[in-house]
């Protein structure tokens, strides 16, 4: 894949070197276009050494190759990281006053921008308007991470980790080339104008201000579901716990950490929801008490005793709330099962489906080396009427398309 990596003039430019390495080590051909300001942070020699290509930020170099036209036309993907407030503003305005913005105007493939700037800049009305403009034109603008910034201050505006940008960029390319679902319209299902709420990621249950109980969920399946729902024309609310990949542009994101926070967010969104997909890995238990200070080792060598209490069953509560109000909603649950001496994963999933009362249960068999964090998976869809689908195998986006197409068919009934 031919990739153009644009680098804006911010201190986070040094992280773009790691992003470049991720692309080149995956076999992609990368051309780096830094802005003039970016070369004050990282010199062109670094970009040339890591990419294996000459690097320029001027439209006046290699004029015979017409680079400001050629690079955008030939690129299969353009990633800008960091995308500073200045780069976002110039891209939104359609300026072409350097090689990077000229290339963006000529882009014919997906464009992904990873913002990085101080919190006040990110939250400024001008920046928010520029981001909205770019997203309305089909540009994927990631949300910045929250954390320590250049100085002593912290907040939203930190560049996402290179691995997260890399994964998000590949997901955008995958979505652009994913073959359409074939079959008659009734089989494809459509969520045009429907409201879809998706929970994703893994909850974290605090032990003290530093530690927590968590799980191995990467959030990739939930993100794929959100992308698939957006592609079907849905209005998407993503209730997002901890995830290793950023959410897709275009959905409303409600950030949560614990199971209790996720429960409140899901039940609040439920009345306006047509399809609820509970893909989050919600902790079954939480500590009965959260220590006010970091727990420390004691000199007498005694071990701490942590008492766990049961978390609410969010999926079951959502089903009961729907049934009490006689709403026409489709509720989809997920069952990550390992099987044990008592029963195999399918039997456990059927028991769970009966207990939860949802319309569809998506079964995947998990383990430390299966499903969690991987890009492909295999699931079986179990319906409340006792029927089950053939196994659905493939990327998590393929699974997401199948799940949402099935939910759309049930909704149309």
NUVEX-738145 format. One line per 2 residues: number of its first residue (from 1); their letters; for each residue x, y, z of N, C-alpha, C, O. Coordinates in steps of 0.05 Angstrom, whole numbers, m for minus. Layout:
N
NUM> A> X/Y/Z/X/Y/Z/X/Y/Z/X/Y/Z ~ ...
// end
This chain:
413
1> XX> 17/m24/0/0/0/0/18/25/0/38/26/14 ~ 11/44/m16/25/69/m17/13/89/3/m10/96/1
3> XX> 30/97/21/21/114/43/35/141/42/60/141/38 ~ 21/163/46/33/189/51/30/195/81/7/194/91
5> XX> 52/200/94/51/208/123/57/237/125/80/246/121 ~ 37/253/131/41/282/136/48/286/165/36/274/183
7> XX> 66/304/170/75/309/198/73/339/203/86/356/191 ~ 55/346/223/52/374/230/73/383/250/87/367/261
9> XX> 74/410/253/95/422/270/88/423/299/81/445/309 ~ 90/401/313/85/400/342/105/382/355/118/366/341
11> XX> 108/384/381/128/368/395/123/338/392/141/322/393 ~ 97/331/386/90/303/382/101/292/356/97/268/350
13> XX> 114/308/340/125/299/314/144/276/318/147/259/301 ~ 158/275/341/177/253/345/163/226/346/175/206/339
15> XX> 137/225/355/123/200/356/116/190/328/112/166/324 ~ 115/208/309/109/200/281/131/182/270/125/167/251
17> XX> 155/184/281/176/166/272/169/137/278/174/118/263 ~ 157/132/302/148/105/309/125/96/291/124/73/283
19> XX> 107/114/284/85/108/266/96/100/239/87/81/226 ~ 116/115/229/128/109/203/140/81/204/138/66/184
21> XX> 153/74/226/166/48/228/144/26/227/149/5/214 ~ 122/30/240/100/11/239/91/6/210/86/m17/203
23> XX> 88/27/195/79/24/167/101/9/150/94/m9/135 ~ 126/18/152/146/6/135/152/m23/143/157/m39/125
25> XX> 151/m29/169/156/m57/177/133/m75/169/137/m100/169 ~ 110/m64/163/87/m80/154/87/m82/123/69/m93/112
27> XX> 108/m72/111/111/m75/82/99/m53/65/98/m55/40 ~ 91/m31/77/79/m9/62/100/11/53/121/14/66
29> XX> 95/23/30/113/43/18/105/70/27/83/79/21 ~ 121/84/42/113/109/56/130/132/46/154/131/45
31> XX> 116/154/38/128/179/32/121/199/54/97/203/60 ~ 141/211/66/136/230/88/136/258/78/154/266/63
33> XX> 116/274/86/115/302/79/112/318/106/90/321/116 ~ 135/328/116/133/344/140/127/373/132/135/382/111
35> XX> 115/388/150/112/417/145/139/430/153/156/417/165 ~ 142/455/145/167/469/152/171/469/183/193/465/192
37> XX> 149/474/197/151/474/226/158/447/237/173/446/257 ~ 149/426/225/155/399/234/185/393/233/196/379/250
39> XX> 199/404/213/228/399/210/244/413/231/268/407/234 ~ 232/431/247/245/443/270/246/423/293/262/426/312
41> XX> 228/404/293/226/384/314/241/358/306/256/346/322 ~ 237/349/282/250/325/271/260/331/243/245/339/226
43> XX> 286/327/239/298/334/213/291/315/191/283/293/196 ~ 295/324/166/288/308/143/305/283/141/297/263/130
45> XX> 330/284/152/347/260/151/334/236/166/337/214/157 ~ 320/242/187/307/220/202/285/207/185/283/183/183
47> XX> 269/224/172/247/214/155/258/198/131/247/178/123 ~ 280/208/119/291/194/96/303/167/104/300/148/90
49> XX> 316/167/127/329/142/136/307/120/142/311/97/136 ~ 285/129/154/265/109/162/246/102/139/236/79/139
51> XX> 242/120/120/224/114/98/238/102/73/226/88/57 ~ 264/109/70/278/100/47/273/117/22/279/109/0
53> XX> 260/141/26/254/159/4/264/187/10/265/195/33 ~ 270/202/m11/277/231/m6/252/245/6/230/237/1
55> XX> 258/265/23/236/279/36/238/309/30/259/321/31 ~ 215/320/23/213/349/18/187/359/28/167/344/30
57> XX> 187/385/35/162/398/42/156/421/23/139/438/30 ~ 169/422/1/166/444/m18/154/435/m44/161/413/m55
59> XX> 136/451/m55/125/445/m82/145/451/m104/140/444/m127 ~ 168/463/m97/187/472/m117/209/451/m121/227/455/m138
61> XX> 209/429/m105/228/408/m110/216/387/m129/192/381/m128 ~ 233/377/m147/224/357/m167/199/367/m182/179/352/m184
63> XX> 200/391/m192/177/403/m205/168/386/m229/144/385/m235 ~ 187/373/m242/179/357/m266/161/333/m259/147/323/m276
65> XX> 161/325/m233/144/303/m224/117/312/m215/99/296/m209 ~ 113/338/m213/88/350/m204/78/337/m178/56/326/m177
67> XX> 95/337/m158/90/322/m134/64/330/m119/51/313/m108 ~ 58/355/m120/34/364/m105/8/352/m117/m13/352/m104
69> XX> 10/342/m142/m13/328/m155/m9/298/m153/m27/283/m146 ~ 15/289/m160/21/261/m162/17/246/m135/5/224/m134
71> XX> 28/257/m114/28/243/m88/0/237/m78/m6/215/m69 ~ m18/257/m80/m45/253/m72/m60/234/m89/m76/218/m79
73> XX> m55/234/m115/m68/216/m134/m60/187/m129/m76/169/m130 ~ m34/183/m124/m24/156/m122/m28/143/m94/m26/119/m92
75> XX> m32/159/m74/m33/148/m47/m58/131/m42/m81/140/m49 ~ m54/108/m31/m77/91/m22/m87/101/5/m110/95/13
77> XX> m71/115/19/m78/125/46/m60/149/53/m36/149/47 ~ m73/170/65/m58/193/75/m63/194/105/m87/195/113
79> XX> m42/195/120/m44/198/149/m29/223/157/m6/227/149 ~ m42/241/173/m28/264/184/m26/262/214/m46/261/228
81> XX> m1/260/224/3/256/253/30/269/260/51/259/250 ~ 31/288/277/8/301/289/m6/321/270/7/334/254
83> XX> m32/322/272/m48/342/258/m52/366/277/m69/364/295 ~ m36/386/274/m38/409/292/m63/426/286/m76/421/266
85> XX> m69/445/303/m92/462/298/m88/477/272/m107/482/258 ~ m63/485/266/m58/499/241/m63/481/216/m75/490/197
87> XX> m54/456/217/m58/438/194/m88/433/191/m98/433/168 ~ m102/428/213/m131/424/211/m145/448/198/m163/445/182
89> XX> m137/472/207/m150/496/196/m144/500/167/m163/506/151 ~ m119/495/158/m113/498/130/m126/477/113/m135/483/91
91> XX> m128/452/123/m141/431/108/m171/437/106/m183/433/84 ~ m184/447/127/m212/453/126/m218/476/107/m239/476/94
93> XX> m200/495/106/m204/518/88/m197/512/59/m202/528/41 ~ m185/488/54/m178/481/27/m153/495/16/m150/499/m8
95> XX> m136/504/35/m112/518/26/m92/498/14/m93/474/20 ~ m74/508/m3/m54/491/m15/m28/506/m16/m15/509/m37
97> XX> m19/516/8/4/533/9/30/518/16/50/531/22 ~ 29/492/17/54/476/19/48/449/7/26/443/m2
99> XX> 68/431/7/65/405/m6/44/388/8/29/373/m5 ~ 43/389/35/24/373/49/m5/380/43/m21/363/37
101> XX> m12/406/45/m40/414/40/m47/410/11/m70/404/5 ~ m28/414/m7/m34/409/m35/m40/380/m40/m58/373/m55
103> XX> m25/362/m27/m29/333/m29/m56/326/m18/m70/309/m29 ~ m64/338/5/m91/332/16/m113/340/m3/m133/326/m4
105> XX> m110/362/m17/m130/370/m36/m133/351/m60/m154/348/m72 ~ m111/337/m66/m111/318/m88/m118/290/m80/m119/272/m97
107> XX> m122/285/m54/m126/258/m44/m150/245/m57/m172/257/m60 ~ m147/220/m65/m169/204/m76/m175/180/m58/m195/166/m62
109> XX> m158/174/m39/m162/152/m21/m169/162/7/m173/186/10 ~ m170/145/26/m178/153/54/m157/172/66/m133/170/60
111> XX> m167/190/82/m149/209/97/m156/206/126/m179/207/135 ~ m135/202/142/m137/199/171/m120/221/184/m96/223/178
113> XX> m131/236/202/m116/257/216/m117/252/246/m139/248/258 ~ m94/253/259/m91/248/287/m83/274/301/m59/282/300
115> XX> m102/289/313/m96/315/324/m78/313/348/m78/293/363 ~ m62/334/353/m46/338/377/m42/367/381/m32/381/363
117> XX> m49/377/404/m47/405/411/m54/409/440/m63/390/453 ~ m51/433/450/m59/438/477/m90/437/480/m104/442/460
119> XX> m99/431/503/m128/427/508/m144/451/499/m165/448/486 ~ m134/475/506/m150/499/498/m153/502/468/m173/510/458
121> XX> m132/494/453/m133/495/424/m153/474/414/m170/480/396 ~ m152/450/425/m170/429/416/m199/436/422/m217/430/405
123> XX> m205/449/444/m232/455/452/m241/482/441/m265/489/445 ~ m224/497/427/m232/523/416/m254/519/395/m253/499/380
125> XX> m272/537/394/m294/535/375/m285/533/346/m297/519/330 ~ m263/547/339/m253/546/312/m243/518/305/m248/508/283
127> XX> m228/506/323/m218/479/318/m241/459/316/m240/442/299 ~ m260/461/334/m283/443/333/m298/445/306/m306/425/295
129> XX> m301/470/297/m314/474/271/m298/462/248/m309/450/230 ~ m272/466/249/m255/455/228/m256/424/228/m257/412/207
131> XX> m256/412/252/m258/383/253/m285/374/242/m286/354/227 ~ m306/388/249/m333/380/239/m334/382/209/m346/366/195
133> XX> m321/403/198/m321/407/169/m306/384/155/m316/373/136 ~ m283/377/166/m267/355/154/m282/329/156/m282/313/136
135> XX> m294/323/179/m309/298/181/m333/297/162/m340/276/152 ~ m346/320/158/m369/320/139/m360/315/111/m376/307/94
137> XX> m335/319/105/m324/313/78/m313/285/76/m302/278/55 ~ m315/269/97/m306/242/95/m278/237/107/m268/214/106
139> XX> m265/258/118/m239/254/130/m243/242/158/m261/250/173 ~ m227/222/165/m228/210/191/m210/226/210/m186/225/207
141> XX> m222/241/228/m207/257/248/m210/242/274/m231/241/286 ~ m188/231/284/m188/216/309/m191/236/332/m184/259/330
143> XX> m202/226/354/m202/242/379/m174/240/392/m163/219/392 ~ m164/263/402/m138/261/415/m140/246/441/m162/243/452
145> XX> m118/236/450/m117/222/476/m116/243/498/m111/267/494 ~ m122/235/522/m121/252/546/m97/244/563/m93/221/568
147> XX> m82/264/571/m58/258/587/m40/282/589/m47/304/584 ~ m15/276/597/5/297/601/12/310/574/17/296/554
149> XX> 13/336/573/19/351/549/48/361/550/64/351/566 ~ 54/382/534/82/390/533/93/400/560/115/392/568
151> XX> 78/417/573/86/428/598/76/412/622/75/387/620 ~ 69/426/643/60/412/667/30/406/666/19/391/683
153> XX> 16/416/645/m13/413/644/m20/386/631/m4/374/617 ~ m44/377/637/m55/353/626/m83/358/616/m96/377/624
155> XX> m92/340/598/m120/342/587/m121/331/560/m102/319/550 ~ m145/332/547/m147/323/520/m131/339/500/m131/364/502
157> XX> m117/326/482/m100/340/463/m74/325/458/m58/333/441 ~ m69/304/473/m45/288/469/m48/270/444/m70/260/439
159> XX> m27/267/429/m28/250/405/m33/221/414/m20/211/432 ~ m53/208/401/m56/179/407/m31/164/402/m13/172/387
161> XX> m28/141/415/m4/125/412/m1/116/383/m21/110/370 ~ 24/115/373/28/107/345/14/81/337/3/78/315
163> XX> 14/61/355/0/36/349/m30/39/346/m42/26/329 ~ m41/58/361/m70/63/359/m76/77/332/m96/71/319
165> XX> m59/96/324/m63/110/299/m60/90/276/m76/90/257 ~ m40/73/278/m35/53/257/m60/34/254/m68/29/232
167> XX> m70/25/277/m93/7/276/m118/21/264/m133/10/249 ~ m122/46/272/m145/61/263/m143/66/233/m163/65/218
169> XX> m119/72/223/m115/78/195/m120/53/178/m133/54/157 ~ m111/30/187/m116/5/173/m145/m2/173/m156/m13/154
171> XX> m159/4/196/m188/m1/197/m203/16/177/m222/7/165 ~ m194/41/173/m207/59/154/m203/48/125/m222/48/109
173> XX> m179/39/119/m174/27/93/m190/2/89/m202/m2/68 ~ m192/m14/110/m207/m39/108/m237/m33/103/m249/m46/86
175> XX> m247/m13/116/m275/m5/112/m280/5/84/m302/0/73 ~ m260/18/73/m264/29/46/m264/7/24/m276/11/3
177> XX> m250/m15/30/m248/m36/9/m264/m60/16/m265/m79/0 ~ m278/m61/39/m293/m85/46/m315/m90/26/m330/m72/19
179> XX> m316/m114/14/m337/m120/m6/m365/m117/5/m369/m124/29 ~ m383/m106/m10/m410/m103/0/m424/m130/5/m418/m150/m8
181> XX> m443/m129/23/m459/m153/28/m478/m158/4/m492/m139/m4 ~ m478/m182/m6/m494/m188/m30/m520/m200/m21/m523/m210/1
183> XX> m540/m199/m39/m566/m210/m33/m588/m189/m36/m582/m166/m40 ~ m613/m198/m36/m635/m179/m39/m635/m159/m15/m624/m165/6
185> XX> m648/m136/m19/m649/m116/2/m660/m127/28/m650/m119/50 ~ m679/m145/27/m690/m155/52/m670/m171/68/m671/m173/92
187> XX> m650/m183/53/m629/m198/67/m607/m180/77/m594/m187/97 ~ m602/m158/63/m580/m141/71/m587/m126/97/m570/m123/114
189> XX> m612/m118/100/m619/m102/124/m608/m74/122/m586/m70/111 ~ m624/m55/131/m615/m27/130/m622/m14/157/m643/m19/168
191> XX> m603/2/166/m608/17/191/m609/47/186/m603/63/204 ~ m616/54/162/m617/83/154/m635/98/173/m659/91/175
193> XX> m624/118/187/m640/134/205/m647/122/231/m658/135/249 ~ m639/97/235/m644/83/261/m623/92/281/m601/100/274
195> XX> m630/90/307/m612/96/328/m600/70/340/m615/53/349 ~ m574/67/339/m561/43/348/m542/51/371/m526/69/368
197> XX> m545/37/393/m528/41/416/m510/17/419/m520/m6/420 ~ m484/21/421/m465/m1/423/m447/3/447/m436/25/451
199> XX> m445/m17/465/m426/m16/486/m401/m30/477/m403/m51/464 ~ m377/m20/484/m352/m32/474/m330/m28/495/m332/m11/513
201> XX> m309/m45/492/m286/m43/510/m290/m59/535/m310/m72/539 ~ m271/m57/552/m271/m71/578/m273/m53/601/m259/m33/602
203> XX> m291/m58/620/m293/m42/644/m270/m46/662/m257/m67/662 ~ m265/m26/679/m244/m27/699/m257/m21/726/m270/0/729
205> XX> m252/m38/746/m264/m35/772/m242/m27/792/m224/m43/797 ~ m244/m4/803/m222/7/820/m218/m8/845/m237/m15/859
207> XX> m193/m14/852/m185/m25/878/m175/m2/896/m181/m2/920 ~ m160/16/885/m151/40/899/m145/61/878/m152/56/854
209> XX> m134/84/884/m130/105/863/m111/96/841/m110/110/820 ~ m97/74/844/m77/66/824/m85/40/810/m81/38/786
211> XX> m96/21/825/m100/m5/814/m130/m10/807/m148/4/817 ~ m134/m30/790/m161/m37/782/m162/m66/774/m142/m78/769
213> XX> m187/m77/774/m192/m103/762/m201/m99/734/m220/m83/730 ~ m189/m112/715/m197/m109/687/m198/m135/672/m198/m156/684
215> XX> m200/m133/645/m200/m157/629/m185/m153/603/m174/m131/599 ~ m184/m173/586/m167/m172/562/m181/m159/538/m169/m159/516
217> XX> m204/m148/541/m219/m138/517/m203/m115/504/m193/m97/518 ~ m201/m116/477/m187/m95/462/m206/m73/453/m198/m51/446
219> XX> m232/m80/451/m252/m61/441/m254/m62/410/m270/m47/399 ~ m238/m79/397/m238/m79/368/m265/m87/356/m274/m75/336
221> XX> m278/m107/368/m304/m115/358/m325/m93/360/m341/m89/342 ~ m325/m79/383/m344/m57/387/m339/m35/367/m358/m23/356
223> XX> m314/m29/361/m308/m8/341/m317/m17/313/m327/0/298 ~ m313/m42/307/m322/m52/281/m352/m51/279/m363/m44/258
225> XX> m366/m56/301/m396/m54/301/m404/m25/296/m423/m20/281 ~ m390/m6/309/m397/22/305/m392/30/276/m409/45/264
227> XX> m370/22/264/m364/28/236/m386/17/218/m395/30/200 ~ m394/m9/223/m414/m22/206/m441/m8/209/m455/m5/189
229> XX> m448/0/233/m474/14/237/m474/41/223/m494/49/210 ~ m451/56/224/m449/81/210/m452/77/180/m465/92/166
231> XX> m439/55/170/m440/49/142/m468/43/132/m475/47/109 ~ m485/32/150/m513/26/143/m531/50/148/m556/48/146
233> XX> m520/73/155/m536/98/157/m547/102/185/m565/120/188 ~ m538/88/205/m549/91/232/m538/115/246/m516/125/239
235> XX> m553/125/265/m543/145/284/m532/129/308/m547/115/322 ~ m506/131/313/m493/113/331/m484/127/357/m471/148/356
237> XX> m491/114/379/m481/122/405/m463/100/415/m471/77/417 ~ m438/106/421/m418/86/429/m412/91/459/m400/111/466
239> XX> m421/72/476/m415/73/504/m388/59/508/m387/34/506 ~ m367/74/512/m340/63/509/m325/62/535/m319/82/548
241> XX> m318/37/543/m300/32/565/m271/32/554/m266/42/533 ~ m253/20/569/m225/19/560/m222/4/534/m233/m18/532
243> XX> m208/15/515/m204/2/489/m176/9/479/m165/29/486 ~ m166/m9/463/m139/m6/451/m139/9/425/m118/17/415
245> XX> m162/13/414/m165/27/388/m184/50/391/m202/49/407 ~ m180/72/376/m198/95/378/m225/90/365/m227/73/348
247> XX> m245/105/374/m272/102/361/m273/114/333/m257/132/327 ~ m290/104/316/m293/115/289/m305/143/290/m322/149/307
249> XX> m298/159/271/m310/186/269/m339/183/261/m346/165/246 ~ m355/201/272/m383/201/263/m403/191/284/m427/194/280
251> XX> m393/179/306/m411/169/326/m408/186/352/m388/199/356 ~ m430/186/367/m429/200/393/m416/181/413/m424/158/416
253> XX> m395/190/426/m380/173/445/m386/182/474/m383/205/481 ~ m394/162/490/m399/166/518/m377/150/533/m378/125/532
255> XX> m358/163/545/m336/149/558/m344/140/586/m356/155/602 ~ m338/115/593/m344/104/619/m319/88/628/m302/82/612
257> XX> m318/81/653/m297/65/663/m307/39/676/m298/17/669 ~ m325/42/695/m335/19/711/m361/8/699/m373/20/682
259> XX> m368/m15/710/m393/m28/702/m417/m11/710/m437/m9/695 ~ m416/2/733/m438/19/742/m441/43/724/m464/51/717
261> XX> m419/55/715/m421/77/697/m432/68/670/m448/82/657 ~ m424/45/660/m434/34/635/m464/29/637/m479/35/618
263> XX> m472/18/659/m501/12/663/m517/38/661/m537/39/647 ~ m508/59/675/m523/84/674/m524/96/646/m545/106/637
265> XX> m502/94/631/m501/105/604/m519/90/585/m533/102/569 ~ m519/63/587/m536/47/570/m565/52/575/m581/55/557
267> XX> m573/52/600/m602/56/607/m611/84/600/m635/88/593 ~ m593/103/602/m601/130/594/m606/132/564/m624/146/555
269> XX> m589/118/548/m592/118/519/m615/101/509/m625/104/486 ~ m624/81/525/m642/61/515/m669/71/504/m677/61/484
271> XX> m682/90/517/m708/98/507/m708/108/478/m728/104/464 ~ m687/120/469/m686/130/441/m672/110/422/m667/117/399
273> XX> m666/86/432/m651/66/416/m669/47/402/m689/37/413 ~ m662/41/376/m676/20/361/m662/m7/363/m675/m27/365
275> XX> m635/m6/363/m619/m30/366/m598/m26/387/m582/m7/386 ~ m598/m43/407/m577/m42/428/m559/m66/425/m568/m89/424
277> XX> m533/m61/422/m513/m83/419/m494/m81/443/m479/m62/445 ~ m495/m101/460/m479/m101/485/m453/m117/479/m452/m141/486
279> XX> m434/m104/467/m409/m118/460/m387/m113/480/m365/m124/478 ~ m392/m96/500/m371/m91/520/m366/m115/538/m384/m131/542
281> XX> m342/m117/547/m334/m138/567/m338/m126/595/m321/m113/605 ~ m362/m130/606/m370/m118/631/m362/m136/654/m368/m160/654
283> XX> m348/m125/674/m339/m141/697/m363/m152/712/m382/m137/718 ~ m362/m177/719/m383/m189/735/m382/m181/764/m403/m180/778
285> XX> m358/m174/773/m355/m167/802/m338/m142/804/m323/m134/786 ~ m341/m128/827/m325/m105/834/m317/m106/863/m331/m120/878
287> XX> m295/m93/871/m288/m93/900/m311/m80/916/m322/m60/908 ~ m316/m92/939/m337/m81/957/m329/m53/967/m347/m36/971
289> XX> m304/m49/971/m294/m23/980/m270/m15/963/m254/m31/955 ~ m268/11/957/m246/23/942/m229/38/962/m238/57/975
291> XX> m203/30/965/m185/43/983/m181/72/975/m178/78/952 ~ m181/90/995/m177/118/989/m149/125/982/m144/145/968
293> XX> m130/108/990/m101/112/984/m90/86/973/m102/65/976 ~ m67/88/960/m55/65/948/m49/44/970/m37/50/990
295> XX> m58/19/965/m52/m2/984/m22/m9/983/m10/m11/961 ~ m10/m13/1006/18/m18/1008/24/m44/1022/7/m54/1037
297> XX> 47/m55/1016/56/m79/1030/61/m73/1060/70/m51/1066 ~ 54/m91/1077/58/m87/1105/83/m102/1115/91/m122/1103
299> XX> 95/m92/1136/120/m104/1146/115/m132/1158/133/m148/1158 ~ 90/m137/1167/85/m164/1179/80/m185/1158/76/m209/1165
301> XX> 80/m178/1132/77/m197/1111/49/m207/1105/45/m226/1090 ~ 29/m195/1118/1/m204/1114/m8/m195/1086/0/m174/1076
303> XX> m25/m211/1074/m36/m205/1048/m63/m191/1051/m78/m198/1069 ~ m69/m172/1033/m95/m159/1034/m117/m178/1027/m113/m196/1011
305> XX> m140/m174/1038/m164/m190/1032/m183/m171/1017/m192/m151/1027 ~ m190/m179/992/m207/m162/976/m234/m176/973/m235/m199/962
307> XX> m255/m164/982/m282/m176/980/m295/m165/955/m296/m141/950 ~ m305/m183/938/m318/m175/914/m349/m177/917/m359/m194/931
309> XX> m363/m158/904/m392/m159/903/m401/m160/874/m386/m151/856 ~ m424/m170/869/m434/m174/842/m442/m147/829/m455/m130/842
311> XX> m434/m143/804/m443/m120/789/m471/m125/778/m479/m148/775 ~ m486/m104/772/m512/m108/760/m510/m121/732/m489/m118/719
313> XX> m530/m135/724/m531/m148/698/m543/m128/679/m568/m126/676 ~ m526/m114/665/m535/m91/648/m553/m101/625/m573/m89/619
315> XX> m545/m123/613/m561/m134/590/m588/m142/600/m608/m135/587 ~ m590/m156/622/m616/m164/632/m633/m140/640/m657/m140/635
317> XX> m621/m120/652/m636/m96/660/m647/m81/635/m669/m71/636 ~ m631/m81/614/m641/m68/590/m664/m83/578/m683/m70/569
319> XX> m663/m109/578/m686/m126/568/m711/m121/585/m733/m117/574 ~ m708/m120/611/m731/m116/628/m743/m88/624/m767/m85/624
321> XX> m726/m68/621/m736/m41/616/m750/m39/589/m771/m25/588 ~ m740/m53/569/m754/m53/543/m781/m66/545/m801/m56/535
323> XX> m781/m90/558/m806/m105/559/m827/m91/576/m851/m93/570 ~ m818/m77/597/m837/m62/614/m852/m40/599/m875/m35/604
325> XX> m838/m28/580/m850/m6/564/m860/m16/537/m870/0/521 ~ m859/m42/532/m868/m54/506/m856/m39/482/m870/m34/463
327> XX> m831/m34/483/m817/m20/461/m810/m40/439/m805/m64/444 ~ m811/m31/414/m801/m47/392/m771/m42/388/m763/m26/371
329> XX> m756/m56/403/m727/m53/402/m714/m81/399/m725/m101/409 ~ m692/m82/385/m676/m106/383/m652/m104/401/m637/m84/400
331> XX> m649/m124/418/m626/m123/437/m608/m147/432/m617/m170/431 ~ m583/m142/427/m563/m162/420/m543/m164/443/m531/m144/451
333> XX> m539/m188/453/m518/m193/473/m495/m208/462/m497/m220/440 ~ m473/m207/476/m449/m222/468/m442/m242/491/m444/m235/514
335> XX> m433/m265/484/m425/m285/503/m396/m294/496/m392/m308/476 ~ m377/m286/513/m350/m296/510/m347/m320/528/m345/m317/552
337> XX> m346/m344/516/m346/m368/532/m321/m385/528/m310/m385/506 ~ m313/m398/549/m290/m416/547/m297/m445/550/m281/m463/542
339> XX> m321/m451/560/m327/m479/565/m313/m489/590/m293/m478/598 ~ m325/m510/603/m313/m521/627/m322/m550/630/m333/m562/611
341> XX> m317/m562/653/m325/m590/657/m355/m594/656/m364/m616/650 ~ m370/m573/661/m399/m576/662/m412/m575/635/m432/m589/630
343> XX> m402/m559/616/m415/m556/590/m395/m543/571/m376/m531/578 ~ m402/m546/545/m386/m534/524/m395/m505/520/m416/m497/531
345> XX> m380/m489/505/m387/m461/502/m416/m456/491/m430/m438/500 ~ m424/m473/471/m451/m469/460/m472/m474/481/m492/m459/482
347> XX> m469/m494/498/m489/m499/519/m490/m476/538/m512/m468/547 ~ m467/m466/546/m466/m443/564/m480/m419/551/m495/m404/565
349> XX> m476/m415/525/m488/m392/511/m518/m395/510/m533/m375/514 ~ m529/m419/506/m558/m422/505/m570/m417/533/m591/m405/535
351> XX> m556/m425/553/m566/m420/580/m566/m389/585/m585/m379/597 ~ m545/m376/576/m544/m347/580/m565/m333/565/m578/m314/575
353> XX> m571/m342/540/m591/m330/524/m618/m332/538/m634/m312/538 ~ m625/m355/549/m650/m358/563/m652/m341/588/m673/m330/594
355> XX> m629/m338/601/m629/m322/626/m631/m292/620/m644/m277/635 ~ m618/m283/599/m617/m255/593/m643/m245/580/m652/m223/586
357> XX> m655/m262/562/m679/m254/549/m675/m236/525/m695/m223/516 ~ m651/m233/515/m646/m216/492/m655/m229/466/m662/m253/466
359> XX> m656/m215/444/m665/m225/419/m644/m243/405/m651/m263/392 ~ m619/m235/408/m597/m249/394/m574/m250/414/m568/m230/428
361> XX> m560/m272/415/m536/m275/430/m513/m283/411/m516/m303/397 ~ m492/m267/411/m469/m273/394/m448/m288/410/m436/m277/429
363> XX> m444/m313/403/m425/m330/418/m398/m329/404/m395/m335/380 ~ m377/m323/420/m350/m329/411/m335/m343/433/m338/m337/457
365> XX> m319/m361/425/m303/m378/443/m276/m364/447/m262/m358/428 ~ m270/m358/472/m247/m341/478/m226/m356/495/m231/m378/505
367> XX> m204/m342/497/m181/m352/513/m159/m333/510/m161/m313/495 ~ m137/m338/524/m114/m319/522/m103/m316/494/m91/m296/488
369> XX> m107/m337/477/m96/m336/450/m118/m336/429/m113/m340/405 ~ m143/m331/437/m165/m331/418/m182/m306/422/m190/m300/445
371> XX> m189/m293/400/m208/m270/398/m197/m245/410/m194/m225/396 ~ m191/m244/436/m183/m219/449/m158/m207/435/m137/m220/434
373> XX> m161/m183/425/m139/m169/413/m133/m176/384/m118/m162/371 ~ m145/m198/374/m139/m207/347/m157/m192/327/m178/m181/334
375> XX> m149/m193/301/m164/m178/281/m185/m196/267/m201/m185/252 ~ m184/m222/271/m204/m239/260/m217/m256/282/m206/m258/304
377> XX> m241/m266/276/m255/m281/297/m275/m299/284/m278/m300/259 ~ m289/m315/300/m311/m332/291/m333/m332/311/m328/m335/335
379> XX> m357/m328/302/m380/m326/320/m403/m343/310/m404/m350/286 ~ m422/m348/328/m447/m361/321/m469/m344/332/m468/m336/355
381> XX> m490/m338/316/m513/m322/325/m535/m340/335/m545/m357/319 ~ m543/m337/360/m564/m353/371/m589/m335/375/m587/m314/387
383> XX> m612/m344/364/m636/m328/366/m653/m338/390/m651/m361/399 ~ m671/m320/399/m688/m327/422/m707/m350/415/m716/m364/432
385> XX> m713/m354/389/m731/m375/381/m717/m402/379/m730/m422/371 ~ m692/m403/387/m677/m429/387/m661/m434/362/m645/m453/362
387> XX> m663/m418/341/m648/m422/317/m619/m411/321/m614/m395/338 ~ m601/m421/304/m574/m411/305/m563/m409/277/m571/m424/259
389> XX> m545/m391/273/m533/m387/247/m510/m406/242/m500/m419/261 ~ m502/m409/218/m476/m422/212/m454/m404/223/m458/m380/226
391> XX> m431/m415/230/m409/m398/240/m402/m376/220/m401/m380/196 ~ m398/m352/231/m390/m329/215/m360/m325/220/m352/m320/243
393> XX> m343/m328/200/m315/m326/203/m304/m303/186/m314/m297/165 ~ m283/m290/197/m270/m268/182/m261/m246/200/m258/m249/224
395> XX> m257/m223/188/m249/m199/204/m272/m191/222/m295/m199/219 ~ m265/m175/242/m285/m166/261/m306/m148/247/m328/m146/256
397> XX> m297/m135/225/m317/m119/210/m336/m138/195/m360/m132/194 ~ m327/m160/185/m345/m180/172/m365/m190/192/m389/m192/186
399> XX> m356/m196/216/m374/m205/238/m394/m183/245/m418/m188/248 ~ m384/m158/247/m401/m136/253/m423/m132/233/m447/m127/240
401> XX> m416/m134/207/m436/m131/186/m458/m153/188/m482/m148/185 ~ m449/m177/195/m468/m199/197/m487/m195/221/m511/m199/219
403> XX> m476/m186/244/m492/m181/268/m513/m160/263/m536/m163/270 ~ m504/m138/251/m523/m115/247/m543/m121/225/m566/m112/226
405> XX> m535/m136/204/m554/m144/184/m576/m161/196/m600/m159/189 ~ m568/m179/214/m588/m197/228/m606/m180/245/m630/m184/246
407> XX> m595/m161/260/m611/m143/277/m630/m127/261/m653/m122/269 ~ m621/m117/238/m639/m101/220/m662/m118/210/m685/m108/208
409> XX> m658/m143/204/m679/m161/195/m700/m165/217/m724/m164/212 ~ m690/m169/242/m709/m172/264/m724/m146/269/m748/m147/276
411> XX> m711/m124/266/m725/m98/270/m746/m93/250/m767/m82/256 ~ m742/m102/225/m761/m98/204/m786/m115/208/m807/m109/196
413> X> m785/m135/225/m808/m152/230/m827/m139/250/m848/m151/256
// end
